[in-house]
Amino acid sequence: MYSDSVTSEDSSIRSLFLAGPAGRLEALLNAGSPDATHAAVVCHPHPLYGGTLHNKVVFHTTKALNSFGFPVLRFNFRGTGLSEGEHASGTGEVEDVRAALDWLEREFTLPIIFAGFSFGAAVGLRVAYSNDRVDALIALGLPAVAVRTEVRNEDRVYDFEFLRACTKPKLFVSGSRDQFGPMGKLEALVNTFADPKKLVRIEAGDHFFEGRLKEMRVAIEDWVRETVPSRIAGG
C-alpha cells in the first residue's frame, strides 16, 4: 500500500538512532542552516502497509521544509525498518513521536513544525497539538473516514476532537480523489477545527499524491511563507 519509496539520499543527510520507549528508532536528519529558526519532524504512513521514512510523500515534505533552512527529522516507527519494538496500533507510536520531539529539542532548542502523512498525521497530531515546543501542524492525506485495516481485519476510526480547541496554525493537504478523505467529508471535518487553518485540495490527486507530488510540495512551501514570519521563511 505504501511501498513506493525514495532511496537516493545525499551527503547533507545524517543517519542516526533515537532512544525510543520500545528501543532505538532509526532516523534520518536533513541538515539545516546555521541560522535556522525552526526545526521540523515528518511522520510516515502506516507501517503495516509498507510505510517507512523513505515514503515519497515523506521525502518531498522533508525537502519542502528543509528548503527554508530548517533541520528536518524523519524516523521509522517502532518495528519498522531498523527500529526496535513491535507495531502498537497507534498507541505506542504516539510515544515514538514524543521521543522524536524530545530529541529535536535537545539537539536544536528551536520551535518545531510537525508534519505527518496519513497514519503519521493521525498519530503525530495527538502529541503535537498540545506540545508547547510545536508551533505549527501539517497533515497530509488526513483520514476522514473509517479505514479498513485488512492486516488485522478491523475498521480503524481516527478521532480528531482535540483539534476543535487547537489554535496553532494548521495546514491540511489532500488529493481531490483521496479515498480516505472524500470530498465533503474532509471539508466537514476540518470545518470543526479551531482557526487558524487551511485546507488545500490537490486536483486529481489520490491519497498518495501520485503524479501530484510537486503540487503537494508547493502547497506546503506557500503555506510556510504565509504562516511563518517573512524574516524566518525568507519571504
C-alpha positions in Angstrom: 0.0 0.0 0.0 2.7 2.5 0.9 5.7 0.6 -0.5 6.7 3.3 -3.0 9.8 4.9 -1.7 12.7 7.2 -2.5 16.0 5.5 -1.7 18.6 8.0 -3.0 20.0 10.3 -0.3 22.7 12.9 -0.3 25.7 13.9 1.9 23.7 16.5 3.8 21.6 13.8 5.4 22.7 12.2 8.6 21.7 8.6 9.6 21.2 8.1 13.3 19.2 6.3 16.0 17.0 7.9 18.6 16.3 6.5 22.1 12.7 5.3 21.9 10.3 3.9 24.5 10.4 0.5 22.9 14.0 0.6 21.8 16.0 2.6 19.4 14.3 4.3 16.5 16.0 4.5 13.1 16.1 8.1 11.8 17.5 10.5 9.1 18.2 14.1 9.7 18.4 16.6 6.8 20.8 19.3 8.0 19.5 22.8 8.4 21.2 26.2 8.0 23.3 27.6 10.9 20.7 30.4 11.5 17.7 28.1 11.3 14.7 29.4 13.3 12.7 26.2 13.3 13.2 22.5 13.3 10.7 20.0 11.8 9.7 16.4 12.2 7.9 14.3 9.5 6.0 11.1 10.3 5.5 8.3 7.8 2.3 6.4 6.9 1.0 3.1 8.2 3.9 0.6 8.7 1.8 -2.5 8.3 1.2 -1.4 4.7 4.8 -0.6 3.8 5.0 2.9 5.2 8.6 4.0 6.1 10.7 7.2 6.4 11.6 6.7 2.8 8.0 7.1 1.6 7.7 9.6 -1.4 5.3 11.9 0.4 7.5 12.0 3.5 10.6 12.6 1.3 9.0 15.5 -0.6 7.6 17.0 2.6 11.1 16.8 4.2 12.6 18.6 1.1 9.9 21.3 1.2 10.6 22.1 4.9 14.4 21.8 4.5 14.3 24.3 1.7 13.7 27.0 4.3 16.9 26.0 6.1 15.0 24.0 8.8 16.7 20.8 10.0 14.2 18.1 9.4 14.0 14.8 11.2 12.1 11.7 9.9 12.1 8.4 11.7 10.7 4.9 11.4 8.0 4.0 13.9 8.7 1.0 16.3 9.0 -2.3 14.4 9.7 -0.6 11.1 13.0 -0.8 9.2 15.8 -0.9 11.8 13.6 0.5 14.6 13.2 -1.8 17.5 9.9 -2.9 19.1 6.6 -4.0 17.6 3.7 -2.1 16.0 1.4 -0.9 18.7 -1.8 0.1 16.7 -1.0 3.8 17.0 -0.9 3.9 20.8 2.8 3.2 21.3 3.6 5.2 18.2 2.4 8.3 19.9 5.2 7.9 22.4 7.6 7.4 19.4 6.6 10.9 18.2 7.2 12.3 21.7 10.7 10.8 21.7 11.4 12.4 18.3 10.2 15.8 19.7 12.4 15.4 22.7 15.5 14.6 20.6 14.8 17.7 18.3 14.5 20.0 21.4 17.8 18.7 22.9 19.6 18.9 19.6 18.4 22.3 18.4 16.4 24.2 21.0 14.2 25.6 18.3 10.4 25.8 17.8 9.2 22.8 15.8 6.9 22.3 12.8 5.1 19.0 12.8 4.2 17.2 9.6 2.7 13.7 9.1 1.2 11.7 6.3 -1.9 9.6 6.8 -1.3 7.3 9.8 1.7 9.5 10.6 -0.6 12.6 10.7 -3.3 10.9 12.8 -0.8 9.6 15.3 1.5 12.6 15.4 -1.2 15.2 15.8 -2.3 13.6 19.0 1.1 14.6 20.5 1.9 17.8 18.6 -1.3 19.7 19.1 -0.7 20.3 22.8 3.1 20.2 22.9 4.5 23.6 23.7 7.5 23.0 21.6 5.4 22.7 18.4 4.5 25.9 16.6 2.6 24.7 13.6 0.9 21.5 12.2 0.8 20.0 8.7 -1.4 17.0 8.0 -1.2 15.3 4.6 -3.8 12.8 3.5 -5.6 13.0 6.8 -8.1 10.1 7.2 -11.6 11.5 7.5 -13.5 8.2 7.3 -13.1 4.7 8.8 -10.0 3.0 7.4 -10.2 -0.8 6.8 -7.0 -2.4 8.1 -7.1 -5.7 6.3 -3.9 -6.9 8.0 -5.8 -7.1 11.3 -9.3 -7.4 9.8 -10.7 -4.3 11.6 -12.0 -0.8 10.8 -10.0 2.0 12.4 -11.7 5.3 13.1 -9.4 8.3 13.9 -10.7 10.9 16.4 -9.6 14.5 15.9 -11.8 16.0 18.5 -8.8 17.6 20.1 -8.3 19.9 17.1 -11.5 21.7 17.9 -9.7 23.8 20.5 -6.2 23.8 19.0 -5.3 27.4 17.9 -1.9 26.6 16.4 -1.7 27.2 12.6 -2.8 24.1 10.7 -2.4 23.0 7.1 -4.3 20.1 5.6 -3.3 18.9 2.1 -5.2 16.1 0.4 -5.9 14.9 -3.1 -9.3 15.6 -4.6 -9.6 11.8 -5.2 -8.3 10.7 -1.8 -10.4 7.7 -0.9 -9.7 8.2 2.8 -10.6 11.9 2.7 -13.5 12.1 0.2 -14.9 15.4 -1.0 -17.3 16.8 1.6 -16.2 14.5 4.4 -12.8 16.1 4.9 -14.1 19.6 4.4 -16.8 19.0 7.1 -14.2 17.6 9.5 -11.8 20.5 9.0 -14.6 23.0 9.5 -15.0 21.7 13.1 -11.3 22.6 13.9 -10.3 25.9 15.5 -8.7 28.6 13.4 -6.2 29.3 12.0 -6.4 26.5 9.5 -6.1 26.0 5.7 -7.3 23.1 3.6 -5.7 22.6 0.2 -7.1 20.1 -2.3 -4.7 18.9 -5.0 -6.7 18.5 -8.2 -6.8 14.9 -9.5 -4.6 13.7 -6.6 -5.2 10.4 -4.9 -4.2 9.5 -1.3 -0.6 9.1 -2.3 -0.4 12.3 -4.5 0.7 10.1 -7.3 1.8 12.3 -10.1 1.0 15.4 -8.0 3.9 15.4 -5.5 5.2 18.7 -6.9 1.8 20.4 -6.3 1.8 19.0 -2.8 5.2 20.4 -2.1 4.3 23.8 -3.5 1.2 23.9 -1.2 3.5 23.2 1.8 6.0 25.8 0.8 3.4 28.5 0.1 1.8 27.9 3.5 5.1 28.2 5.3 5.7 31.5 3.6 2.2 32.7 4.6 2.3 31.4 8.1 5.8 31.8 9.3 7.0 35.4 9.6 8.7 36.6 6.4 12.0 37.2 8.2 12.1 33.5 9.1 10.7 31.9 5.9 12.8 34.1 3.6 9.8 35.8 2.0 
